[in-house]
Amino acid sequence: MKIINRDNFGFAGMQSFYWAGFCILFAYLTPYMYSLGYSNTQVGICTATISVASIIGQPICGYICDRNKTIKNVLIFCLSISAALTVLFFFIGKSYWMLLILSTVIAFVFQALYPIIDSWTVNARINNPHINYGVTRGIGSIGYAATAAVVGIIFDRHGYEWMFYLFILSAIITLLCALFPRDFKMSNKIEEQEQKEQLRLKDLKELFLNKEYFGFLLIITIIYIAYKANSTFLPALMTKVGGTNADLGLAWSILGLSEVPFILVSGFLLKKYKDTTIIFVAMVFFILRVGLPVFATNPTQLIWMTALQGLSYGLFLPASVYYISRIVPKHLSNTAQTFAVALYSGLGIAIAGVVGGLIADALGIYSVYKLGAVVVIIMTICYKIMLIVLKNKGELHEIQAMNITINDEDLKEKL
């Protein structure tokens, strides 16, 4: 397979610098707010508001892409707005409400982009068989991990104002990388179908009437609540086992790097195994990812437990992207992807923070992980039961292990 080509270069660059920017601004926004003297309540409100903004922004941007039949133009517009708005951070001083509004608006347009980039990569394979989603998304994880390990040192030495300079730079580079891949164009066969059936708001009911899609979203959203509670309270658990901020930074870097090998081999795995099988295996590892940290007695153990991110999220991400793309109508592909991410990621983060905080205060930090593991176990069983029930009813969108080649007409129909 020809991996080095214009489209792979563009998608890899987008993934790398997009996730670098995501890390720079949103991973370090909380310590920045603490440095300004804001309370835990103020920080919590801002985090929840950002999550709500992503819930709303992702499906809206996905719908705009489907409606206007362009991904590139929407992506470039959102990146331009994100970079321009970030300049305002230099003028708002310590105003909490201005920071809240500004960060929420940026999250609305910027956090809408990663499911769109994923969807663009998957759909672009129809016209270019050499595009490798696993490679490009894996490079994105490397970008996040490398950024997490470096920018904290930069902020300590030169101040948090560099957070905004670096975010603007990453957004601009992401925009330039978006110029390389060709905008997704539908095949003649799909275009003819689109002329007969234009996307309308009422068509969204197809997603909710799709039992497999709706059931999958419900299950993974509940799993994600437990999973994000694990990540949210990792700093507190790290402190409890005697860890430092340096240990925490190493944990985040290993977490990001652990995704890379599994995302890189996702194409090979999807050729040999069903996407539903890979998703189920990933859910099993989510059980360990969420529950195993309760047994950590020192920082080293906890750091290496974060490596389970690869076997859980690293397997889940590419399989879920392909899974959703084939079980929903083609003209709703971008909408389905962005709505899914908005629901399980945006809503999951918002609920995880609130519910996890209440559990931690009432029952202790370890209870967050114990109860989370129980929840993931139940939801994993529910997913398997759902597949069996739908198959018995003849309502399961079945497909064998995916042979992803340009000559595979069946896959091109699915994607």
Summary of the structure (lengths in Angstrom):
residues: 415
radius of gyration: 20.7
end to end distance: 19.5
largest distance: 62.8
contacts: 1447
relative contact order: 0.14
helix: 81%
strand: 0%
